[in-house]
Amino acid sequence: MTGEHSLPVLEAAHIQPFAMDGPHQVENGLLLRTDIHRLFDQGYVTVTPDHHFLVSRRLKEEFDNGKTYYDLQGRMIRLPPQPADQPSPSLLAWHNEQVFLG
């Protein structure tokens, strides 16, 4: 999504956490920068089922910052070329409904 290539700052993130019955499969994962992974897990950012990046207004309301992330607002994430390796739209919808702070 960000074009980051520095492997030490990239992490595999579960869309629906394994602890919340999320499948341990490729379709339940996103490759995210560590800072974005943390914000994703806490609901301050999400990816829509049609693969666009969204940032919650609450990031600014609660912390009065987030410019770096708002610059990514609405951007289409980079997808793996094989459909079987792409994130599941239904799992992304789950994250949008259950985790994202809106």
C-alpha positions in Angstrom: 0.0 0.0 0.0 2.7 2.5 0.9 5.3 1.0 -1.4 7.6 0.3 1.5 10.4 -2.2 0.7 12.3 -2.2 3.9 11.6 -5.8 5.1 12.3 -5.1 8.9 9.3 -2.7 9.0 6.8 -5.0 7.2 4.5 -7.4 9.0 1.8 -9.8 8.1 -1.5 -8.6 9.8 -4.6 -10.7 10.3 -7.7 -9.0 9.1 -9.9 -10.9 11.5 -7.6 -11.8 14.5 -6.9 -15.5 14.9 -8.0 -15.1 18.5 -11.4 -14.0 17.3 -11.9 -17.1 15.0 -10.1 -15.5 12.0 -8.8 -18.2 9.7 -5.1 -18.7 9.5 -5.1 -18.4 5.7 -3.6 -16.0 3.2 -7.0 -14.4 2.4 -7.1 -13.2 6.0 -3.9 -11.3 5.8 -2.4 -8.0 4.7 1.2 -7.0 4.5 1.5 -3.7 6.4 4.1 -1.4 7.7 4.5 -1.9 11.5 2.9 1.5 12.3 -0.1 0.9 10.0 -0.4 -2.6 11.4 -0.8 -1.2 14.9 -3.4 1.4 13.7 -5.3 -1.4 11.8 -5.5 -3.6 14.8 -6.7 -0.7 17.0 -9.4 0.3 14.4 -7.9 3.7 13.4 -7.4 2.5 9.8 -9.0 -0.1 7.6 -9.2 -1.4 4.1 -12.5 -1.5 2.4 -13.8 -4.7 0.7 -13.0 -3.0 -2.7 -9.4 -2.5 -1.4 -9.2 1.2 -0.5 -7.4 2.5 2.5 -9.5 4.5 5.0 -8.4 6.5 8.1 -10.8 7.1 11.0 -11.6 10.7 11.9 -11.0 9.6 15.5 -7.2 9.5 14.9 -7.3 13.3 14.5 -10.0 13.8 17.2 -8.2 11.7 19.8 -4.5 12.6 19.0 -4.7 15.8 16.9 -2.4 14.3 14.3 -2.2 11.6 11.6 -1.3 13.7 8.6 1.0 10.9 7.3 -2.0 8.5 7.3 -4.6 10.9 6.0 -2.3 11.4 3.0 -3.1 7.7 2.2 -6.9 8.2 2.5 -8.8 6.6 -0.4 -5.7 5.1 -2.0 -6.1 1.6 -3.5 -3.8 -0.9 -1.9 -1.4 -3.0 -3.9 -2.8 -6.5 -4.4 -1.0 -9.7 -5.0 -1.3 -10.7 -8.7 -3.0 -14.1 -7.9 -6.7 -13.7 -6.8 -6.2 -16.6 -4.3 -3.5 -14.5 -2.5 -5.7 -11.4 -2.2 -7.5 -10.3 1.0 -11.0 -11.6 1.3 -13.7 -8.9 0.8 -15.9 -10.5 3.4 -13.1 -10.5 6.0 -12.4 -6.8 5.1 -16.1 -6.1 5.6 -15.9 -7.8 9.0 -13.0 -5.5 10.0 -14.9 -2.4 8.7 -17.9 -3.4 10.8 -16.4 -4.9 13.9 -13.0 -3.0 14.4 -12.9 0.2 12.4 -13.7 3.3 14.5 -15.2 5.2 11.6 
